[in-house]
Amino acid sequence: MENITNVMEYEAIAKEKLPKMIYDYYASGAEDQWTLRENRNAYSRILFRPRILVDVSKIDTTATVLGFKISMPIMLAPTAMQKMAHPEGELATARAASAAGTIMTLSSWGTCSVEEVASTGPGVRFFQLYVLKDRNVVAQLVNMAEKAGFKAIALTVDTPRLGRREADIKNRFALPSNLTLKNFEGLDLGTVDRTNDSGLASYVADQVDRSLNWKDVKWLQTITKLPILVKGVLTAEDANLAVQVGVAGIIVSNHGARQLDYVPATITALEEVVKAAQGRVPVFMDGGVRRGTDVFKALALGASGVFIGRPYVFALAADGEVGVRKALKMLHDEFELTMALSGCRSIKEITRAHIVTPWDALRVTPRL
């Protein structure tokens, strides 16, 4: 473990340690997995335009998210069923995020409850929500999160049905029998059992409300005082609608390339959404972030922060809480170095002029 120098190196260790079904569940994407590859590859086509001879003896990586000051604009995305990766699951993740001074988002499908995560100590936490067919259960979940001191709801809006994840179908994915979806205990919501298909796909088909629409976002605002972020926006049109219904923020996300294959990489979709939002709400993104350079590129394109998923889950599988802490530190240090070498002393100084993208060539101004 001491030889690990970047977050990507945790994946090989996780693959060795985890049963095939569990590793495949975390690692795989939808169908041909084109978007899964593109989520990474798209970053490599964005290049830096560093500025030199700037006094970078002091670098401030802090960011403010929904009024909360955090150590860096790198936060933890919701990933389901973390006790499959490590016995301490979401509790280890919560402690690592708190130690790093950043935000953790707990999945609805966590193997630890909101109360258990809250009991790990102080820290800013968001709760990711799937809207289920039974709205009373949804109201209960939101209420539980609010009571446990969670600070925002991240509403996932790209999953009326589960994407076709062929590895899960082949493996007949099911939640190991010693684990449960802790937030759903006592709510009579069934279990993620072995089927002839993906057990999770069957569970989603049974429980998640396919009729979810913009009116439901308004309804959600009536049952909680917490700010609501919509997670899963990829277009300017939907960004505009999100602002119109009064969301507190937008997360540009393609669900880790696990839903609709051949949607763009999130880093490619980001600028369109940022322009549509026009600064009315903060725009965040997840998907493919593996380096501090990726974080810088996202901020240069207008993101207020990024969320990571697989990097910390693989670090958790490899080395528990210590792994997650180290993964966050490596990303922080890479990001800080990128800032320094680009001539930026604070995230406010990161601008669009610090990068060049493949689509910049399309913006040629005609001569009069």
FIGU-16135 format. One record per atom (N, C-alpha, C): x, y, z. Coordinates in steps of 0.05 Angstrom, whole numbers, plus 32768, in hexadecimal, padded with zeros to 4 digits. Layout:
residues N
XYZ ...
end
This chain:
residues 368
80107FE88000 800080008000 801180198000 80288017800D 803980308010 804480387FF4 804480267FE1 804F802C7FC6 803A80397FB4 8021803B7FBD 800C80477FAC 801180657FA9 8011806E7F90 8017808A7F8B 800080997F7E 7FEB808A7F75 7FD380987F6A 7FBB80877F6F 7FA380927F6E 7F8B80847F76 7F84806D7F63 7F8E806D7F4B 7F8780587F38 7F94803D7F40 7FA9803F7F4F 7FB780267F57 7FA780157F6B 7F9380217F78 7F8380127F8B 7F727FFD7F7D 7F6B80037F63 7F587FF17F56 7F627FD47F53 7F7C7FD27F4C 7F887FB77F48 7F877FA87F62 7F8D7FB67F78 7F8C7FA97F93 7F707FA07F9A 7F5D7FB27F94 7F407FAC7F9A 7F387F937F89 7F417F927F71 7F397F7C7F5F 7F437F617F6A 7F5B7F627F75 7F667F497F82 7F577F417F9B 7F4F7F567FAB 7F447F507FC5 7F267F487FC4 7F177F547FB1 7EFA7F517FB1 7EF17F397FA1 7EDB7F2D7FA9 7ECF7F187F98 7EC87F257F7D 7EC87F147F68 7EC47F1F7F4D 7EA97F2E7F4A 7E947F237F56 7E7A7F307F54 7E7A7F4C7F5F 7E897F507F75 7E897F6A7F82 7E9B7F7E7F73 7EB37F747F6B 7EC57F857F5B 7EB77F8E7F41 7EAB7F7B7F34 7E9D7F827F1A 7E877F967F1F 7E787F937F35 7E637FA67F3B 7E6D7FC27F3C 7E837FC67F4B 7E8E7FE17F4E 7E9B7FEB7F34 7EA87FD97F26 7EBA7FE27F0F 7EAB7FE67EF5 7E957FD87EF1 7E8A7FD77ED6 7E787FEE7ED0 7E737FF17EB6 7E6180067EAC 7E4B7FF87E9C 7E3B80087E8E 7E247FFE7E7F 7E2D7FF47E63 7E207FDE7E5A 7E227FD47E3F 7E3E7FD27E34 7E457FE27E1F 7E607FE07E12 7E757FEE7E23 7E6D7FFD7E37 7E7F800B7E4A 7E8F80217E3B 7E84802B7E25 7E9180417E17 7E93805A7E28 7E7C80607E35 7E7C80787E46 7E8F80757E5E 7E91805C7E68 7EA380567E7E 7EC0805E7E76 7EC880557E5F 7EE3805C7E56 7EE6807A7E4F 7ED180857E43 7ED180A17E3B 7ED280B47E53 7EC580AC7E69 7EC780BC7E82 7EE380C27E8A 7EF580AF7E85 7F1280B37E8A 7F2080C17E72 7F1B80B67E5A 7F2A80BF7E43 7F2680DC7E3D 7F0E80E67E42 7F0881027E3B 7F1A81167E49 7F23810F7E61 7F3581227E70 7F5081257E61 7F59810F7E54 7F73810F7E47 7F7481227E2E 7F5C812A7E25 7F5B813C7E0E 7F5981597E16 7F59815E7E30 7F58817A7E3A 7F7481817E44 7F8081967E39 7F9C819D7E3F 7F9D81B77E4F 7FB381BA7E5D 7FB781D27E6E 7FC481E97E5E 7FBD82017E67 7FCB821A7E5E 7FD582277E78 7FEB821C7E82 7FF582267E9D 800082427E9B 7FFC82527EB0 8008826C7EB2 8021826A7EC4 8036827A7EBD 804F82777ECB 805582917EDA 806A828F7EEA 807482A67EFA 805D82B37F0B 804E82A17F17 803A82AA7F2B 804482A07F46 804282B07F5A 804A82A97F75 803782937F80 8040827A7F80 802F82647F89 803B82587FA3 804782697FB3 8052825F7FCC 803C82577FE0 802482627FDC 800D825A7FED 7FF682527FDA 7FEC823A7FDE 7FD682307FCE 7FBE822A7FE0 7FA782347FDA 7F8F822F7FE9 7F7C821D7FD9 7F7882047FE2 7F6781F27FD2 7F4A81F27FDD 7F4482027FF1 7F2982007FFE 7F1382087FEA 7EFC81FD7FEF 7EE482047FDF 7ECC82077FF1 7EB782147FE7 7E9E82167FF6 7E8882087FE6 7E7B81F57FF2 7E6581E67FE5 7E4C81E97FF6 7E3881F67FEA 7E1E81FB7FF8 7E2382098013 7E36821A8014 7E3C8229802C 7E4F821B803F 7E5782038039 7E6A81F4804B 7E8681F6803F 7E9981FF8050 7EB482018048 7EC281E5804A 7ECE81DC8034 7EDB81C28034 7EF881C6802B 7F0981B28031 7F2581B4802D 7F2E81B5800F 7F1C81AA7FFE 7F2381A87FE2 7F0981A37FD3 7F0881A97FB9 7EEF81A57FAA 7EEC81897FA0 7EF481757FB1 7EF281597FAA 7EE2814B7FC0 7ECB81417FB9 7EB881357FCC 7EB381187FC5 7EA581097FD6 7EA080ED7FD2 7E8380E97FC8 7E8180DD7FB0 7E6780D77FA4 7E5A80C07FB3 7E4080BD7FB0 7E3380A67FBC 7E3A808C7FAD 7E4380787FBB 7E46805E7FAE 7E39804A7FC1 7E2A80377FB5 7E1980257FC4 7E29800F7FD2 7E1E80057FE7 7E267FEB7FF3 7E447FE87FF8 7E4F7FFB8007 7E6C7FFC800B 7E777FE6801D 7E657FDA802D 7E707FC3803D 7E777FAB802C 7E6F7FAB8013 7E787F968001 7E967F9A7FFC 7E9F7FB37FFD 7EBC7FBA7FF8 7ECD7FB58011 7EC27FBC8028 7ED17FBB8041 7EBD7FB88058 7EC47FA9806D 7EB17FA48083 7EA77FBE8090 7EB77FD48091 7EAE7FED809D 7E9E7FFE808A 7E9F7FF88070 7E8E8005805D 7E8D8024805F 7E74802E805F 7E70804B805E 7E7A80598077 7E7E804A808D 7E88805680A6 7EA5805F80A2 7EB5804D8095 7ED18053808F 7ED3806B807C 7EC1806B8068 7EC080818055 7EBA809C8062 7EA6809B8074 7E9D80B38082 7EB480BF8093 7EC280AD80A1 7ED880B780B2 7EEF80C380A0 7EF480B6808A 7F0A80BF8078 7F0280DA806C 7EE980DE8064 7EE180F78058 7EE2810D806D 7EDA81078085 7EDB811B809B 7EF8812380A1 7F0A810F80A2 7F26811580A7 7F3281268091 7F2881228078 7F3381328062 7F25814D805F 7F1181528070 7F03816C806F 7EF2816F8057 7EE68159804D 7ED5815B8036 7EBA814D803A 7EA9814E8026 7E8E81458028 7E8B8128801E 7E7C8118802D 7E7580FD8025 7E5780FC801E 7E5080EF8008 7E3480EB8001 7E2E80CD8006 7E1A80C88017 7E1280AD801D 7DFC80A4800A 7E00808C7FFE 7DEC80817FEC 7DD380777FFB 7DBC807B7FEF 7DA3806E7FF9 7DA880517FFE 7DB780447FEC 7DBD80287FED 7DD680227FFD 7DDA80318012 7DF1802D8024 7DEE80148035 7E048007803C 7E037FF1804F 7E077FFA806B 7E098015806F 7E0880228089 7DF280378088 7DE4803C809E 7DCE804F809E 7DD8806B80A2 7DC6807E809E 7DCD809B80A2 7DD5809F80BF 7DC7809280D1 7DCD809580EE 7DE9808A80F4 7DF0807380E9 7E0A806780ED 7E20807980E2 7E1C808480CB 7E30809680BF 7E3380AF80D0 7E1C80BA80D9 7E1D80D280EA 7E2C80CC8104 7E2B80B3810E 7E3780AC8128 7E5680AB8126 7E6180AD810D 7E7E80AB810B 7E8C80C58113 7E7C80DA8117 7E8780F48120 7E80810A810D 7E8C81228111 7E8481398101 7E8C813680E3 7E7F814680D3 7E85814580B6 7E6D814E80A6 7E71815A808F 7E5B8162807E 7E54814B806C 7E3B8143806D 7E32812C805E 7E188132804E 7E1781278036 7DFF81298025 7DF3810D8024 7DD9810D801E 7DCB80F3801B 7DC180F07FFE 7DC980DB7FF1 7DC080D67FD5 7DA580C77FD7 7D9280D07FC6 7D7780C57FC8 7D6E80BA7FAD 7D6480A17FAE 7D5480977F98 7D37809A7FA0 7D2680A37F8D 7D0980A67F94 7CFC808B7F8E 7CF1807F7FA3 7CE480657FA1 7CC680697F9C 7CB980537F94 7C9C80547F8E 7C8C805D7FA6 7C9480547FBE 7C86805C7FD6 7C9180767FE1 7C81808C7FDD 7C8B80A67FE4 7C8D80AA8003 7C7D809B8012 7C80809C802F 7C9C80938038 7CA6807F802A 7CC180758030 7CD6808B8028 7CD280988012 7CE480AD8009 7CE480C3801F 7CCD80CB8028 7CCB80E0803D 7CD980D78056 7CD780BD805D 7CE480B28075 7D0380B48072 7D0D80AC805A 7D2A80AC8055 7D3580C98058 7D2680DC804B 7D2F80F8804C 7D2F81028069 7D1A80FB8077 7D1881038093 7D2F80F880A4 7D3580DE809F 7D4B80D180AE 7D6580DF80A9 7D6A80E68090 7D8380F48089 7D85810F8096 7D6E811D8095 7D6D813880A1 7D73813680BF 7D65812380CC 7D69812080E9 7D85811880F1 7D92810980DF 7DAE810080E4 7DC3811680DE 7DB9812D80D6 7DCB814380D2 7DD8814680B6 7DCC813780A3 7DD681398087 7DCE8155807D 7DDE8160806A 7DDC817C8063 7DCF81818048 7DCC816D8037 7DBF8170801D 7DB581558013 7DA381578000 7D99813F7FF2 7DA4813F7FD5 7DB1812A7FCD 7DBA81277FB1 7DA681147FA4 7D94811F7F94 7D7F81107F88 7D8981047F6E 7D8B80EA7F6C 7D9480DD7F53 7D7C80DC7F40 7D8180E77F28 7D6A80EB7F15 7D6F80DC7EFA 7D8380CB7EF9 7D8980BD7EE0 7D84809F7EE1 7D7380967EF5 7D70807A7EFA 7D5380717EFC 7D4280787EE8 7D26806D7EE9 7D27804F7EE7 7D3B80457ED8 7D4280297ED7 7D6080267ED9 7D69800E7EE1 7D85800A7EE4 7D9180057EC8 7DA980117EC2 7DB6800B7EA9 7DBE7FEE7EA7 7DC37FE67E8E 7DC97FC97E89 7DE77FC57E8E 7DED7FBA7EA5 7E087FB57EAE 7E0D7F977EAB 7E1B7F907E95 7E1C7F747E8D 7E2C7F637EA0 7E407F6F7EAD 7E4F7F607EC1 7E3D7F577ED8 7E2B7F687EE0 7E187F617EF6 7E057F4B7EED 7DFD7F4C7ED4 7DEB7F387EC9 7DF97F1D7EC9 7E127F1D7EBE 7E217F037EBD 7E267EF87ED9 7E2D7F0A7EEC 7E337F017F07 7E1A7EFC7F18 7E037F037F0D 7DEA7F027F1D 7DED7F107F38 7DF57F297F35 7DFC7F397F4D 7DE67F397F62 7DEE7F357F7B 7DDC7F377F92 7DEC7F427FA9 7DDE7F507FBC 7DEC7F5A7FD4 7DF27F427FE5 7E0B7F3F7FEE 7E127F288000 7DFF7F268017 7DF97F0D801F 7DE37F088032 7DE97F14804E 7E027F1A8054 7E087F25806F 7E047F43806F 7DFC7F4F8059 7DF97F6C8057 7DDC7F748051 7DD57F8C805A 7DBA7F978053 7DBD7FB4804B 7DA87FBE803D 7DA77FDB8037 7D9C7FE88050 7DAE7FF38060 7DA87FFB807C 7D928010807E 7D918023806B 7D7D8038806E 7D61802E8069 7D5F8016805D 7D44800A8056 7D3B7FF6806B 7D4B7FF18080 7D437FDD8093 7D287FE580A0 7D167FD280A2 7CFC7FD880AE 7CE97FE6809C 7CF07FEA8083 7CDE7FF98070 7CD17FE6805C 7CD57FCC805E 7CC87FB8804D 7CCE7FBE802F 7CE77FC18028 7CEE7FC8800D 7CFD7FB27FFE 7CFB7F9A8009 7D077F837FFB 7D267F837FFE 7D337F717FEF 7D507F6F7FF1 7D5B7F6B7FD5 7D767F707FD3 7D837F6D7FB9 7D8D7F507FB7 7D7B7F3E7FAD 7D817F227FAE 7D8B7F187F93 7D947EFF7F93 7D9E7EF27F7A 7D867EEC7F69 7D887EF37F4F 7D737EEC7F3C 7D807EE17F23 7D717EDD7F0D 7D7C7ED47EF4 7D8A7EEB7EE5 7D877F037EF0 7D927F1B7EE4 7DA37F297EF9 7DA77F437EF8 7DB37F527F0D 7D9F7F557F23 7DA67F4D7F3C 7D937F517F52 7D8D7F6E7F57 7DA17F807F52 7D9C7F9C7F56 7D887FA77F41 7D8B7F9E7F28 7D797FA77F13 7D5C7F9F7F1A 7D597F877F24 7D3E7F7D7F2C 7D337F8E7F44 7D457F947F57 7D3D7FA47F6E 7D347FC07F65 7D437FCC7F54 7D3D7FE77F4A 7D227FE77F3C 7D1E7FD27F2B 7D047FD07F1C 7CED7FCF7F2F 7CF17FC17F46 7CDB7FBE7F5A 7CD67FD77F6A 7CEC7FE67F70 7CEA7FFB7F85 7CEB80187F7B 7CFB801D7F66 7CFF80397F5E 7CE980437F4C 7CE0805C7F50 7CCA80687F42 7CD280727F26 7CC880647F12 7CCF806C7EF6 7CC080867EEE 7CAC808E7EFD 7C9D80A57EF5 7CA980C07EFF 7CC080BE7F0C 7CCD80D57F18 7CD080EB7F03 7CC881047F0A 7CCA811A7EF8 7CCE81347F07 7CD0814B7EF9 7CD681647F05 7CC3816C7F1C 7CAA81647F19 7C96816A7F2F 7C9E815D7F49 7CAB81477F47 7CB481387F5F 7CCA81477F6D 7CDA81567F5E 7CEF81667F6B 7CE2817C7F7C 7CCD81887F71 7CBD819C7F80 7CB1818F7F99 7CA781777F96 7C9B81697FAD 7CB181647FC3 7CC8815C7FBA 7CDE81577FCD 7CE581707FDD 7CE381877FD0 7CE981A07FDD 7CD481A67FF3 7CBD819A7FF1 7CA881A08006 7CAC818E801E 7CBC8179801C 7CBF81678033 7CD9816A8041 7CEB817C8037 7D05817F8045 7D0E819C8042 7D1D81A58056 7D2A81BF8055 7D4681BD8049 7D4F81A48045 7D6A81A0803B 7D6C81A9801E 7D8381B58016 7D8781BB7FF9 7D8781A27FE9 7D7D81A37FD0 7D7C818C7FBF 7D8E81907FA6 7DA0817D7FA3 7DB1817C7F8B 7DA581677F78 7DA3816D7F5E 7D9B81587F4B 7DB4814C7F3E 7DB581327F40 7DCD81237F37 7DC681127F1F 7DD381197F08 7DCE81097EF0 7DC7811B7ED8 7DCD81357EDA 7DC781487EC4 7DDE81477EB0 7DD781467E96 7DEC81467E81 7DE6815A7E6B 7DD081697E6C 7DC9817C7E57 7DC281977E61 7DC581AB7E50 7DBD81C77E56 7D9F81C87E5C 7D8F81B97E4C 7D7281BA7E50 7D6A81B27E6C 7D76819C7E76 7D6F81937E90 7D7B81A57EA6 7D9281B17EA0 7D9D81C47EB3 7D8A81DB7EB7 7D7F81E57EA1 7D6C81FB7EA3 7D5381F47EB3 7D4981DC7EAE 7D3181D37EBD 7D3881D07EDB 7D4F81C67EE1 7D5881C27EFD 7D5881DD7F0B 7D6381F17EFE 7D64820C7F0A 7D4882177F0E 7D3782127EFA 7D1B821C7EFC 7D0C82117F13 7D1181F77F19 7D0281EB7F30 7D0F81F17F4B 7D2582007F4A 7D3182097F64 7D4481F77F72 7D5281E67F63 7D6681D57F70 7D7D81E67F7B 7D8B81DB7F8E 7DA281EA7F9A 7DBC81E67F8B 7DBC81D17F7A 7DD481CC7F6A 7DD081B57F57 7DE281B27F44 7DE0819E7F2F 7DFA818D7F30 7DF681727F2E 7E0E81617F2B 7E0D81547F0F 7E20815C7EFF 7E2381517EE4 7E2E81347EE8 7E1E81217EE0 7E2681057EE6 7E1980F27ED2 7E2880DE7ECA 7E1C80C87EBA 7E1C80AE7ECA 7E1B80B17EE4 7E19809A7EF6 7E3180887EF4 7E4880947EF1 7E6080837EEE 7E5F80727ED5 7E51807B7EC0 7E4E806D7EA7 7E4080527EAB 7E2D80527EBE 7E2080387EC5 7E0380387EBB 7DFA804E7EAF 7DDE80507EA7 7DDB804D7E88 7DDB80647E7A 7DD880647E5D 7DF480667E50 7DFC80517E42 7E1680527E34 7E1480657E1D 7E2B80707E15 7E2D80847DFF 7E22809F7E06 7E1E80A57E1F 7E1B80C17E27 7E3780CC7E29 7E3A80E77E27 7E5680F27E28 7E6380EE7E43 7E7D80EF7E43 7E8C80F17E5C 7E82810A7E6B 7E8181087E85 7E77811F7E95 7E8881387E91 7EA281357E8E 7EB3814C7E8B 7EAD815A7E70 7EA3814B7E5D 7E9B81567E43 7E8081647E45 7E6E81597E55 7E5381657E58 7E53817D7E6B 7E67817F7E7B 7E6881937E91 7E6381B07E88 7E7281B87E74 7E7181D57E6D 7E5681DD7E63 7E4981CC7E54 7E2D81D27E4A 7E1B81D87E62 7E1D81C77E76 7E0B81CA7E8E 7E1281E37E9E 7E2C81E87EA1 7E3682017EAF 7E2B821A7EA1 7E2C821A7E87 7E2382327E78 7E0582367E7B 7DF682207E7B 7DD982217E7F 7DD2822B7E9B 7DE182227EAE 7DDC822A7ECA 7DE182487ECF 7DF382537EBF 7DF982707EC0 7DFF827B7EDC 7E0C826A7EEC 7E1382737F07 7DFC82747F1B 7DE4826C7F12 7DCD826D7F24 7DCE82587F3A 7DDA82417F34 7DDF822C7F48 7DFB82217F43 7E0882167F57 7E2282087F52 7E1E81EF7F42 7E3281E97F32 7E3181D07F22 7E4981BF7F2B 7E4481A67F32 7E5981937F3A 7E5A817D7F25 7E6D816C7F27 7E6E81557F14 7E7B813D7F21 7E7581257F17 7E83810D7F1E 7E8880FE7F04 7E9980E97F06 7E9E80D87EEF 7EBA80DA7EE4 7ECA80C57EE8 7EE480C37EDC 7EFB80D37EEA 7EF580E07F00 7F0A80F07F0E 7F1E80DC7F1B 7F3780DD7F12 7F4B80CC7F1E 7F6580DB7F25 7F6680F47F1E 7F7E81047F23 7F7781207F2B 7F8A812D7F3A 7F8681497F40 7F84815A7F27 7F9181527F12 7F8F81617EF8 7F7281607EEE 7F6481497EF2 7F4881477EEA 7F37815C7EF9 7F3C815E7F13 7F2D81717F23 7F31818D7F19 7F4981957F13 7F5081AF7F09 7F4181B47EEF 7F4181A17EDD 7F3381A47EC3 7F1581A97EC7 7F09819A7EDA 7EED819D7EDF 7EE781B97EE9 7EF881C37EFC 7EF481DE7F06 7EF881F37EF1 7F0B81EF7EDF 7F1082027EC9 7EF882037EB6 7EE981ED7EB4 7ED181EC7EA3 7EB881F67EB2 7EBB81FF7ECB 7EA5820B7ED9 7E9981FC7EF0 7EA481E47EF6 7E9981D47F0D 7EA181E27F27 7E8F81E07F3B 7E9581EA7F56 7EA281D57F67 7EA381BD7F5D 7EB081A77F6B 7EAA818D7F5D 7EB981787F64 7EB5815D7F58 7EB081497F6E 7EA381337F66 7E9E811C7F77 7EAD81047F6B 7EB980F47F7C 7EC680DB7F74 7EB780C37F7E 7EB780AD7F6F 7EA980957F77 7EBC807D7F79 7EC180717F62 7ED280587F61 7EED805C7F6F 7EFB80737F6B 7F1580757F78 7F15806F7F96 7F01807A7FA4 7F0280757FC1 7EF6805A7FC8 7EE4804F7FB8 7EDA80347FBE 7EF0801F7FBB 7F0080227FA6 7F1780107FA3 7F2B80147FB9 7F30802D7FC1 7F4280327FD7 7F3780267FF1 7F1D80277FF5 7F10801C800C 7F147FFD800C 7F107FF17FF5 7F137FD47FF3 7F307FCC7FF8 7F437FDC7FEF 7F5F7FD57FF1 7F697FD9800E 7F617FEF801B 7F6E7FF68034 7F5B80058048 7F4180008045 7F2E800C8059 7F30802A805B 7F2B80348073 7F2B80518077 7F46805E8070 7F5B80508076 7F76805A806F 7F79805E8051 7F6E804C8042 7F6F804E8024 7F5F8066801A 7F47806A8025 7F378081801D 7F45809B8024 7F50809C803C 7F5F80B48044 7F7680BA8031 7F8580A5802A 7F9C80A98019 7F9380B17FFD 7F7E80A57FF3 7F7480AC7FD8 7F6C80CA7FD8 7F5F80D37FEC 7F5780F07FEE 7F6F81027FF0 7F8380F97FFF 7F9B81098002 7FAB810B7FE7 7FAD80F57FD9 7FBB80F57FBF 7FAD81077FAB 7F9281067FAA 7F8481177F98 7F8781357FA0 7F86813A7FBA 7F8A81557FC3 7FA581607FBB 7FBA814F7FC0 7FD581587FBA 7FDA815C7F9C 7FCE814A7F8C 7FD1814E7F6F 7FC381677F66 7FAB816C7F71 7F9C81847F6A 7FAB819D7F71 7FB6819D7F8A 7FC681B47F93 7FDE81B97F81 7FEB81A47F79 800381A67F67 7FFA81B17F4C 7FE481A77F41 7FDA81B17F28 7FD481CF7F29 7FC881D87F3F 7FC281F47F43 7FDC82047F42 7FF081FB7F51 800A82097F53 8017820B7F37 801781F57F29 802581F47F0F 801582037EF9 7FFC82097EFF 7FEB82187EEC 7FEA82367EF3 7FF6823D7F0A 7FF682597F13 7FDD82627F21 7FD0824F7F2F 7FB782557F3D 7FBB82527F5B 7FB582677F6B 7FBA82657F88 7FA0825E7F97 7F8982617F8B 7F7082597F97 7F5E824F7F81 7F4982417F88 7F3882367F73 7F29824D7F64 7F2782647F70 7F1B827B7F61 7F2C82837F49 7F46827D7F4B 7F5882857F35 7F5882717F1E 7F4B825A7F21 7F4A82477F0B 7F3582507EF7 7F3E82557EDF 7F2B825F7ECA 7F2B824E7EB1 7F1882537EA0 7F1682457E86 7F2F82497E75 7F3D825F7E7A 7F5582657E6A 7F6C82537E71 7F6A82447E87 7F7F82327E90 7F7F82177E81 7F6B82127E70 7F6A81F97E62 7F6281FE7E44 7F6881EA7E34 7F5F81EA7E18 7F5281CF7E13 7F3A81CF7E06 7F2B81B77E02 7F2881B27DE4 7F2181997DDC 7F1D81937DC0 7F0781A47DB3 7EF381AB7DC3 7EDD81BA7DB7 7EE381D87DB5 7EF981E17DBF 7F0181FE7DBD 7F0482057D9F 7F0E81F27D8F 7F1281F87D73 7EF882007D65 7EE281F77D70 7EC881FD7D64 7EBF821A7D69 7ECD82287D7B 7EC582427D83 7ED382587D74 7EDB82537D5B 7EEA82677D4C 7ED8827F7D47 7EE182977D4D 7ED282AF7D49 7ED682B87D2C 7EC182BB7D1C 7EC582C37D01 7ECF82E07CFF 7EE182E57CEC 7EEB83007CE9 7ED783107CD9 7ED483297CE1 7EC1833A7CD2 7ECF83467CBA 
end
